[in-house]
Amino acid sequence: MTKLIVGLGNPGRAYAANRHNIGFICLRHFARALAIKFDRKKGLARIGTGAVAGSKVVLARPQTYMNNSGQSVSRLVRKFAVNPKDLLVIHDDLDLPLAKIRVSSGSGSGGHKGISSIIQELGTREFTRIRVGIGRPANPNPTEDDIIAYVLSDFTPQEKQAINQIIPRVTEAILCLLAEGLEPAMNKYNQGI
């Protein structure tokens, strides 16, 4: 049984440290912790494979740009015959406080265009997510342009300190999901929000 773990972000150096790329950043940390290399291109993504907690895992960073993430994820789901319930997506969340994480399954997109694209392409929302809080712009009434500028900008040095502490926790949450399942992971990692 193959598990597909997808980190969302935008490809290219210009976006590498953006708030919107926290999915890529967290997945890279997870891959390094397990000595998995992103050494192939498949399904419009850079992928790496390995085994964790008795399951084959495919790690993927879609190269489609965020808003079209579903194109890559749907191809990978078909290619590796993954049940959507065995799909885990890691992504940024404006509505969570900075450096808080939330494990969930089956919820809507919450306005996240990458998640909207995945739901649309797969025809289901029944997959697991780890949402990583990036906070919101300082402006109390941000426009759509303000939000876009915010998610496509880099973390401030202070934010980076907080984010650097949560990245290993995301790795722990992924390992917990793989070894113990959704409920234990939610109980353990959704505290204090």
Sequence and secondary structure as in RCSB ss.txt:
>XXXX:A:sequence
MTKLIVGLGNPGRAYAANRHNIGFICLRHFARALAIKFDRKKGLARIGTGAVAGSKVVLARPQTYMNNSGQSVSR
LVRKFAVNPKDLLVIHDDLDLPLAKIRVSSGSGSGGHKGISSIIQELGTREFTRIRVGIGRPANPNPTEDDIIAY
VLSDFTPQEKQAINQIIPRVTEAILCLLAEGLEPAMNKYNQGI
>XXXX:A:secstr
 EEEEEE    SGGGTTBGGGHHHHHHHHHHHHTT    EEETTEEEEEEEETTEEEEEEEESS GGGHHHHHHH
HHHHTT  GGGEEEEEEETTS TT EEEEES   TT HHHHHHHHHHT   SEEEEEE    SSSS  HHHHHHH
HTSB  HHHHHHHHHHHHHHHHHHHHHHHH HHHHHHHHSTT 
